[in-house]
Amino acid sequence: MTDTTTGRTAVPEPSIDGGPSVRVPEADPHANRRQALYWRLLARLFDQEEQPALEAAGLAVVEDMGLPTALLDPQASIDSIVQRHPELAAEFDGLMTPASPAEGDGEEGGRDRAEEVRRAALVSKVLLNVFASGSGNVSAGQLARWQSDAGWLERALGCRPGELRGGRGAGTGAGASGGGVSPTGTGGRGPAPDLSRLIPSIGPELGSIEADLIKRMHLREVLADPQLAARLTPSMSLIEQLLRDKNNLSGVALANAKALIRRFVDEVAEVLRTQVEKATVGALDRSVPPKRVYRNLDLDRTIWKNLTNWSPEEERLYVDRLYYRHTARKTTPQRLIVVVDQSGSMVDSMVNCTILASIFAGLPKVDVHLIAYDTQALDLTPWVHDPFETLLRTNLGGGTDGTVAMALAQPKIAEPRNTVVVWISDFYEWQTEPLFASMAAIHRSGAKFIPVGSVTSSGRGSVNPWFRERFKDLGTPVLSGHIRKLVTELKTFLA
């Protein structure tokens, strides 16, 4: 039987018949304390109500370890704790990264049981503050506090604050690199689990929680405060909220909203531009003589062609002719028509494709047209070079009627053989058969028609099965998944 006050297992007296007594091994008190802290954490995560026994046990453990009792207060931010106890800042850094084998010279093969309990108390605080986000309305202060606590979780995982939520943490932080130790190390604490496999999935979860908090808060209140607005992490969910509410913003709030949208657009554009530029557009045109400049000099071919002029006596190679690389490419003017469903279910695709269209519009001899639609269609071609201005002119939400977009797209197909039409939608349309008939006519005309079910950063999306089957029969299966797939398709057509 275990004594709850000492955490030790009682040793039975010798048996009445005089036989040998059975001595039960003494339980590890540190293991019991650590379990009490984690049981309290689980109880708090799944039920906001206090469990008196677990709260009392947690309080006793924290006080015994000489840690501040504020670690058990769900309302206390980690910033406030570190401000009052600055010595804890170094302990939170790298808290959840695995320690090297040389670290820790405590009990039982290098494991310091007391330090493991201390770690459990700190880890419990970080996880509880981040993952117990509650319900109901969220104030600007609560969002700011959560973002700060999420930053401490990222630091505990060996990443920089904001790194995982921004999608850049997988593979960049110490915790993501396969078990490295953060610069501050883990001190004398016992070994921590290797979370490198979990880190890629932790980032999206943090982003999901932040998106939920943003939906539950008064966003206008935050945007009106430049300091709070500057702390917002640009994300797809935040951009969706800003685009939906942009007509209700003015003054400082509108300026801050535009700054956040531009930051997000620039970040996504940098990634997509790299993907587009990985392959050249157009085949080499060998009918055009190469430019005789040094940067085009084909040194390997020049040496190979002049090997007959090698002088063994002088050990010199005499060059009769220089050879240069062909750099001119065959580029036929191509027209790219991008039609994007801007209804509520396609926000991610709208943002991504607007940025992608602007990148292709910057390529030589590519004429890009952009059309957005819900129950009405809007020709955004005049602003296609500036995705920021394009997005400000969108009107997210509403129903879906692709026939109005088709009325704008069809007159733009002047030379079908040199035209590609990319239609991005979930294809849950109001007038299904007339719209599909028009799409099939574009395909038969010789233009390349690419139906796209989703062009998201995550690759998730759903497509109307009716359209999916008919596109498959037409020989133009729906392209659905990560935006890289669409980039590859377009580069193939334009090459």
C-alpha positions in Angstrom: 0.0 0.0 0.0 1.3 3.5 -0.9 1.5 6.3 1.6 0.2 9.3 -0.2 2.1 11.7 2.0 5.5 10.2 1.4 5.0 8.5 -1.9 6.6 5.3 -0.5 5.3 1.8 -0.5 4.8 0.2 2.9 6.8 -2.9 3.8 4.7 -5.8 5.2 5.6 -7.4 8.6 6.9 -11.0 8.7 4.1 -13.6 8.1 2.3 -15.2 11.1 3.5 -18.7 10.2 7.1 -17.6 10.5 7.9 -18.0 6.8 10.1 -15.6 4.9 8.5 -12.1 4.4 8.1 -10.6 1.0 9.6 -7.2 0.8 8.0 -5.0 -1.9 10.5 -2.7 -3.6 10.2 0.9 -2.5 8.5 3.1 -5.0 10.4 6.1 -6.6 8.9 9.2 -5.0 10.1 11.4 -7.9 8.3 9.2 -10.4 5.1 9.6 -8.3 5.5 13.4 -8.2 6.1 13.6 -12.0 3.0 11.5 -12.6 0.9 13.8 -10.4 2.0 16.8 -12.4 1.2 15.1 -15.8 -2.2 13.8 -14.5 -3.0 17.3 -13.4 -2.0 18.6 -16.9 -4.3 16.0 -18.7 -7.2 16.8 -16.4 -6.8 20.5 -17.1 -6.5 20.1 -20.8 -9.7 18.0 -21.1 -11.7 19.7 -18.3 -11.4 23.3 -17.2 -12.8 22.5 -13.8 -10.3 22.0 -10.9 -9.7 18.5 -9.6 -9.0 19.3 -5.9 -6.9 16.2 -5.3 -4.7 16.8 -8.3 -4.4 20.5 -7.6 -3.3 19.8 -4.0 -0.8 17.2 -5.2 0.6 19.6 -7.8 0.9 22.5 -5.3 2.8 20.2 -2.9 5.2 19.2 -5.6 5.9 22.7 -6.9 6.5 24.1 -3.4 8.8 21.2 -2.6 10.9 21.9 -5.7 11.2 25.5 -4.8 9.3 26.7 -7.9 6.8 29.5 -8.0 3.2 28.5 -7.4 2.2 30.7 -10.4 3.2 27.7 -12.5 -0.1 26.1 -11.5 -2.2 29.2 -12.3 -3.8 28.9 -15.8 -4.2 32.7 -16.0 -0.5 33.5 -15.4 1.5 34.0 -18.5 5.0 32.6 -18.8 6.2 36.2 -19.4 4.9 37.3 -16.1 6.5 34.3 -14.3 9.9 34.9 -16.0 9.6 38.6 -15.2 9.3 37.8 -11.5 11.7 34.9 -11.6 14.3 35.7 -14.3 16.4 32.6 -13.5 13.7 30.4 -15.1 14.1 31.9 -18.6 17.2 29.8 -19.2 15.3 26.7 -18.1 12.4 27.3 -20.5 14.9 27.6 -23.4 15.5 24.2 -25.0 13.3 22.7 -22.3 11.9 20.0 -24.6 15.0 19.3 -26.7 16.8 16.0 -25.9 19.9 16.3 -23.7 23.2 14.9 -24.8 24.4 11.7 -23.1 27.1 13.6 -21.3 24.7 15.9 -19.6 23.3 15.0 -16.2 25.4 13.3 -13.6 22.7 12.6 -11.1 21.3 9.3 -10.0 21.0 6.0 -11.9 23.0 6.2 -15.0 23.1 10.0 -15.3 19.4 10.6 -14.7 18.6 13.2 -12.1 15.2 12.2 -10.9 14.6 15.5 -9.0 15.4 17.5 -12.1 13.0 15.4 -14.1 10.2 16.5 -11.7 11.3 20.1 -12.1 11.2 19.7 -15.9 7.7 18.2 -15.7 6.5 21.2 -13.8 7.8 23.6 -16.4 6.7 21.5 -19.4 3.2 21.3 -17.9 3.0 25.1 -17.6 4.0 25.6 -21.3 1.6 23.0 -22.7 -1.3 24.0 -20.5 -1.0 27.7 -21.5 -0.8 26.9 -25.2 -3.2 24.0 -25.8 -5.9 24.9 -23.2 -7.2 27.8 -25.3 -10.7 27.7 -23.8 -13.9 28.9 -25.5 -16.0 32.0 -25.9 -14.9 35.5 -26.9 -11.3 36.4 -26.9 -9.9 39.8 -26.1 -6.8 41.4 -27.7 -4.9 40.9 -24.5 -5.7 37.2 -24.4 -4.5 36.7 -27.9 -1.3 38.6 -27.2 -0.7 36.4 -24.1 -1.3 33.2 -26.1 1.1 34.3 -28.8 3.7 35.0 -26.2 3.2 31.6 -24.6 3.3 29.9 -28.0 6.6 31.6 -28.5 7.9 30.1 -25.3 6.7 26.7 -26.5 8.7 27.2 -29.7 11.7 28.2 -27.7 11.3 25.1 -25.5 11.3 23.0 -28.7 14.6 24.6 -29.8 13.0 27.0 -32.4 12.7 30.7 -32.6 9.4 32.4 -31.5 7.1 32.4 -34.5 9.1 29.9 -36.4 6.7 26.9 -36.2 3.6 29.1 -36.6 5.1 30.6 -39.7 5.7 27.2 -41.3 9.5 27.5 -41.2 10.3 25.5 -38.1 10.4 22.0 -39.5 14.0 21.3 -40.0 15.4 24.7 -38.9 15.3 24.6 -35.2 17.4 22.5 -32.9 14.5 20.4 -32.0 13.7 19.9 -35.6 17.1 18.8 -36.7 16.9 15.4 -35.3 17.8 15.8 -31.7 20.2 18.7 -31.3 20.4 20.7 -28.1 19.5 24.4 -28.1 22.2 26.9 -27.5 21.2 27.2 -23.9 21.2 23.4 -23.5 19.1 21.6 -20.9 21.6 21.9 -18.1 21.5 19.1 -15.6 18.0 18.0 -16.3 17.4 14.4 -17.2 16.9 13.3 -20.8 14.0 14.7 -22.8 12.1 12.8 -25.5 13.2 13.4 -29.1 10.3 15.4 -30.6 11.9 15.9 -34.0 9.2 13.7 -35.7 6.4 15.7 -34.0 7.7 19.2 -34.7 6.4 19.3 -38.4 2.9 18.6 -37.1 3.1 20.9 -34.1 3.4 23.9 -36.3 0.1 23.5 -38.1 -1.6 22.7 -34.8 -0.4 26.0 -33.3 -1.5 27.8 -36.4 -5.0 26.2 -36.1 -5.3 27.3 -32.5 -4.2 30.8 -33.3 -6.7 30.9 -36.2 -9.5 29.8 -33.8 -8.5 32.5 -31.4 -8.5 35.1 -34.1 -12.1 34.1 -35.2 -13.2 34.5 -31.6 -11.7 37.9 -30.9 -12.5 41.5 -31.9 -10.1 41.8 -34.7 -10.8 45.5 -35.3 -9.8 46.2 -31.7 -6.4 44.7 -32.3 -5.9 46.4 -35.7 -6.6 49.8 -34.1 -3.6 49.2 -31.8 -0.3 49.3 -33.8 1.6 47.4 -31.1 -0.9 44.6 -30.9 -1.3 44.5 -34.7 2.5 44.2 -35.1 2.4 41.0 -32.9 0.0 39.2 -35.2 1.5 36.4 -37.2 0.4 36.6 -40.9 -1.4 33.4 -41.7 -4.0 32.3 -44.3 -6.8 32.3 -41.6 -5.9 35.9 -40.6 -5.7 37.1 -44.2 -9.2 35.6 -44.8 -10.5 37.5 -41.8 -8.9 40.8 -43.0 -10.2 40.4 -46.6 -13.7 39.7 -45.3 -13.7 42.7 -43.0 -11.7 45.2 -45.1 -14.7 47.3 -46.1 -15.5 47.9 -42.4 -12.0 49.2 -41.6 -10.6 52.7 -41.8 -7.7 54.8 -40.6 -5.1 53.1 -38.5 -7.0 49.7 -38.5 -7.1 49.7 -42.3 -3.4 50.6 -42.6 -2.4 47.8 -40.2 -4.6 45.3 -42.1 -3.0 46.3 -45.4 0.5 45.9 -43.8 -0.4 42.4 -42.6 -1.8 41.4 -46.0 1.3 42.7 -47.8 3.7 40.8 -45.4 1.8 37.6 -46.1 1.7 38.1 -49.8 5.5 38.9 -49.9 6.3 35.7 -47.9 4.2 33.4 -50.1 5.4 35.1 -53.3 9.0 34.5 -52.3 8.3 30.7 -52.0 6.3 30.5 -55.2 8.8 32.5 -57.2 11.6 30.1 -56.2 9.4 27.2 -57.4 8.6 28.9 -60.7 12.2 29.8 -61.4 13.6 26.3 -60.8 13.1 25.4 -64.4 13.6 27.6 -67.5 10.8 28.5 -69.8 11.3 27.7 -73.5 13.6 25.3 -75.4 17.0 26.4 -76.7 16.8 28.0 -80.2 20.0 26.9 -82.0 19.1 28.9 -85.1 20.2 32.0 -83.2 24.0 32.4 -83.0 25.2 32.5 -79.4 26.5 35.8 -78.1 30.3 35.8 -78.1 30.7 37.1 -74.5 32.8 35.6 -71.8 29.9 34.4 -69.6 28.7 32.2 -72.6 32.1 30.6 -73.2 31.8 26.8 -73.2 35.2 26.0 -71.8 34.9 22.2 -71.8 33.8 22.1 -75.5 36.6 24.6 -76.4 39.3 22.4 -74.9 37.9 19.2 -76.3 37.7 20.6 -79.9 41.2 22.0 -79.7 43.0 18.9 -78.3 44.6 18.2 -81.7 46.6 21.5 -81.1 48.3 20.2 -78.0 52.1 20.6 -78.0 53.8 18.0 -75.8 57.1 19.7 -76.1 55.8 23.1 -74.9 53.0 21.5 -72.8 50.6 24.1 -74.2 47.3 24.0 -75.9 46.8 26.3 -78.9 43.2 27.4 -79.4 42.1 28.0 -83.0 38.4 28.5 -82.2 36.3 29.4 -79.2 32.9 27.8 -78.6 30.0 29.5 -76.9 26.8 28.2 -75.4 23.4 28.9 -77.0 21.2 30.9 -74.6 18.4 32.1 -76.9 15.2 30.2 -76.3 12.2 29.6 -78.5 9.4 31.5 -76.9 6.0 31.6 -78.5 3.7 34.2 -76.9 1.4 32.3 -74.6 -1.9 33.4 -73.0 -2.6 32.2 -69.5 -6.2 32.7 -68.3 -6.7 32.0 -64.6 -10.3 31.8 -63.3 -10.6 31.5 -59.5 -13.7 30.8 -57.5 -13.7 33.4 -54.7 -16.6 31.9 -52.7 -16.1 31.2 -49.0 -14.8 27.7 -49.5 -11.9 28.7 -51.8 -10.2 31.5 -49.9 -6.8 29.7 -49.7 -6.8 29.1 -53.4 -7.8 32.7 -54.2 -4.8 34.0 -52.3 -2.3 31.5 -53.7 -3.5 31.8 -57.3 -3.5 35.6 -57.2 0.1 35.6 -56.2 1.0 32.8 -58.7 -0.7 34.7 -61.5 1.4 37.8 -60.8 4.6 35.7 -60.9 3.8 34.2 -64.3 2.8 37.7 -65.5 6.4 38.7 -64.9 7.8 36.1 -67.3 8.7 37.1 -70.9 6.0 36.6 -73.5 3.4 35.3 -71.1 0.1 37.2 -71.3 -1.8 36.6 -68.0 -5.5 37.3 -67.4 -7.1 36.8 -64.0 -10.9 36.5 -63.4 -12.5 36.0 -59.9 -16.1 35.0 -59.5 -18.8 33.9 -57.1 -22.3 34.8 -58.4 -20.7 37.7 -60.2 -17.5 37.8 -62.2 -14.7 40.4 -61.9 -11.9 40.9 -64.4 -8.8 41.6 -62.3 -6.3 41.6 -65.2 -5.4 45.3 -64.9 -4.0 44.6 -61.4 -2.5 41.1 -62.1 1.1 42.3 -61.6 0.3 43.4 -58.0 -1.3 40.6 -56.0 -1.7 43.0 -53.0 -3.9 45.3 -55.0 -5.7 42.4 -56.6 -6.7 40.9 -53.2 -8.0 44.2 -52.0 -10.4 44.2 -54.9 -11.8 40.7 -54.2 -15.1 40.1 -52.5 -14.8 36.8 -50.6 -17.9 34.8 -49.9 -21.3 34.3 -51.6 -22.5 31.5 -53.9 -21.0 30.0 -57.0 -22.1 30.6 -60.6 -19.3 29.7 -63.0 -21.2 30.7 -66.1 -20.7 34.4 -65.4 -16.9 33.8 -65.3 -17.1 31.8 -68.5 -18.7 34.7 -70.2 -15.6 36.8 -69.5 -13.1 34.0 -70.2 -14.2 32.7 -73.6 -13.7 36.0 -75.5 -10.1 36.1 -74.3 -9.2 32.8 -76.2 -7.9 34.3 -79.4 -5.4 31.5 -80.4 -6.5 28.3 -78.7 -3.2 26.4 -79.4 -1.3 29.0 -77.5 -3.8 29.4 -74.6 -4.1 27.6 -71.3 -7.2 28.1 -69.1 -6.7 27.2 -65.4 -10.1 27.0 -63.6 -9.7 26.8 -59.8 -12.9 25.8 -57.9 -14.5 23.1 -55.8 -17.0 22.9 -58.7 -20.1 22.9 -56.5 -21.9 24.9 -59.1 -25.4 26.2 -59.5 -25.6 25.5 -63.3 -23.6 22.4 -63.7 -24.3 21.1 -67.2 -24.2 24.4 -69.1 -20.9 25.2 -67.4 -19.3 21.8 -68.2 -20.5 22.0 -71.8 -18.6 25.3 -72.1 -15.5 23.9 -70.5 -15.6 20.9 -72.9 -15.9 23.2 -75.8 -12.7 25.0 -74.7 -10.9 21.7 -74.5 -12.0 20.7 -78.0 -11.0 24.0 -79.5 -7.3 23.1 -78.9 -6.7 25.2 -75.8 -5.3 23.5 -72.8 -7.9 23.4 -70.0 -6.7 22.6 -66.5 -9.4 22.1 -63.9 -8.0 22.5 -60.4 -9.8 21.4 -57.3 -7.5 23.1 -54.8 -4.4 25.2 -54.8 -3.7 25.3 -51.2 -0.5 25.4 -49.1 -1.6 22.3 -47.3 -2.9 20.4 -50.3 -6.3 19.7 -48.8 -9.6 20.3 -50.7 -12.8 18.7 -51.9 -14.2 18.5 -55.5 -17.8 17.9 -56.7 -17.8 14.2 -57.7 -20.1 15.0 -60.7 -17.5 17.3 -62.2 -14.6 15.0 -61.2 -16.0 12.1 -63.2 -16.8 14.1 -66.3 -13.4 15.8 -66.4 -11.8 12.4 -66.2 -13.9 11.2 -69.1 -12.9 14.3 -71.0 -9.2 13.5 -70.6 -8.6 16.5 -68.3 -8.5 15.1 -64.8 -8.9 17.5 -61.9 -5.6 18.6 -60.5 -5.9 18.8 -56.8 -3.3 19.1 -54.1 -0.3 21.2 -53.3 0.3 24.4 -55.3 3.5 22.9 -56.6 1.5 20.6 -58.8 -0.1 23.6 -60.6 3.3 25.2 -61.0 4.7 22.1 -62.6 1.7 21.9 -65.1 2.1 25.5 -66.1 5.8 25.3 -66.6 5.3 22.2 -68.8 2.8 24.0 -71.0 4.9 27.2 -71.3 8.2 25.4 -72.0 
